Amino acid sequence: IKLVLNYIGIENLRLLIPYFCLRNWLPSGNANLLWITRKLWRYSMVSAIAAQTLAELHNEKPGLAYSCALMYQFSTSIILSQSGRIFDNT
């Protein structure tokens, strides 16, 4: 773990963790939700980049703004993922 942290860097890790968490929670196996998943992912990434840019403009922490904006969509992605699984099981 120490080698990975030294290689990636803690600042990049702050950006990668929300990215991979959101990608994990988005529904992937359900064809009916594919379009919605793409739209939600695109919106999440654009809002996170915009928040990061605004934070840099106002001399705030850009990593924190990026992470918060990306995690803002967690609830929607979790609901989509779970509803897709329930739909497939039913």
JOMO-V226424 format. One record per residue. N is the residue number from 1. RES is the residue in three letters. PHI is phi in degrees with one decimal (999 if undefined). Layout:
n->N res->RES phi->PHI
n->N res->RES phi->PHI
This chain:
n->1 res->ILE phi->999
n->2 res->LYS phi->-63.5
n->3 res->LEU phi->-64.1
n->4 res->VAL phi->-64.4
n->5 res->LEU phi->-63.3
n->6 res->ASN phi->-68.3
n->7 res->TYR phi->-72.6
n->8 res->ILE phi->-76.3
n->9 res->GLY phi->94.4
n->10 res->ILE phi->-68.9
n->11 res->GLU phi->-68.0
n->12 res->ASN phi->-70.3
n->13 res->LEU phi->-64.5
n->14 res->ARG phi->-63.0
n->15 res->LEU phi->-85.9
n->16 res->LEU phi->-79.6
n->17 res->ILE phi->-61.7
n->18 res->PRO phi->-62.4
n->19 res->TYR phi->-59.6
n->20 res->PHE phi->-72.0
n->21 res->CYS phi->-64.8
n->22 res->LEU phi->-66.9
n->23 res->ARG phi->-63.5
n->24 res->ASN phi->-68.8
n->25 res->TRP phi->-83.1
n->26 res->LEU phi->-71.2
n->27 res->PRO phi->-66.8
n->28 res->SER phi->-118.7
n->29 res->GLY phi->-92.2
n->30 res->ASN phi->-96.5
n->31 res->ALA phi->-68.5
n->32 res->ASN phi->-68.0
n->33 res->LEU phi->-99.8
n->34 res->LEU phi->-62.3
n->35 res->TRP phi->-64.4
n->36 res->ILE phi->-64.7
n->37 res->THR phi->-61.7
n->38 res->ARG phi->-62.1
n->39 res->LYS phi->-63.6
n->40 res->LEU phi->-64.8
n->41 res->TRP phi->-64.9
n->42 res->ARG phi->-62.4
n->43 res->TYR phi->-63.8
n->44 res->SER phi->-62.6
n->45 res->MET phi->-67.1
n->46 res->VAL phi->-65.4
n->47 res->SER phi->-67.8
n->48 res->ALA phi->-67.7
n->49 res->ILE phi->-66.8
n->50 res->ALA phi->-64.9
n->51 res->ALA phi->-64.6
n->52 res->GLN phi->-64.5
n->53 res->THR phi->-65.5
n->54 res->LEU phi->-64.5
n->55 res->ALA phi->-64.9
n->56 res->GLU phi->-63.9
n->57 res->LEU phi->-64.3
n->58 res->HIS phi->-98.7
n->59 res->ASN phi->57.4
n->60 res->GLU phi->-107.2
n->61 res->LYS phi->-76.8
n->62 res->PRO phi->-69.3
n->63 res->GLY phi->-64.9
n->64 res->LEU phi->-67.0
n->65 res->ALA phi->-64.8
n->66 res->TYR phi->-62.2
n->67 res->SER phi->-63.3
n->68 res->CYS phi->-65.0
n->69 res->ALA phi->-66.9
n->70 res->LEU phi->-71.7
n->71 res->MET phi->-75.3
n->72 res->TYR phi->-60.9
n->73 res->GLN phi->-91.5
n->74 res->PHE phi->-58.1
n->75 res->SER phi->-62.4
n->76 res->THR phi->-64.3
n->77 res->SER phi->-69.2
n->78 res->ILE phi->-66.4
n->79 res->ILE phi->-63.1
n->80 res->LEU phi->-62.4
n->81 res->SER phi->-63.4
n->82 res->GLN phi->-67.0
n->83 res->SER phi->-66.5
n->84 res->GLY phi->-63.8
n->85 res->ARG phi->-65.2
n->86 res->ILE phi->-64.5
n->87 res->PHE phi->-61.6
n->88 res->ASP phi->-65.1
n->89 res->ASN phi->-70.1
n->90 res->THR phi->-78.6
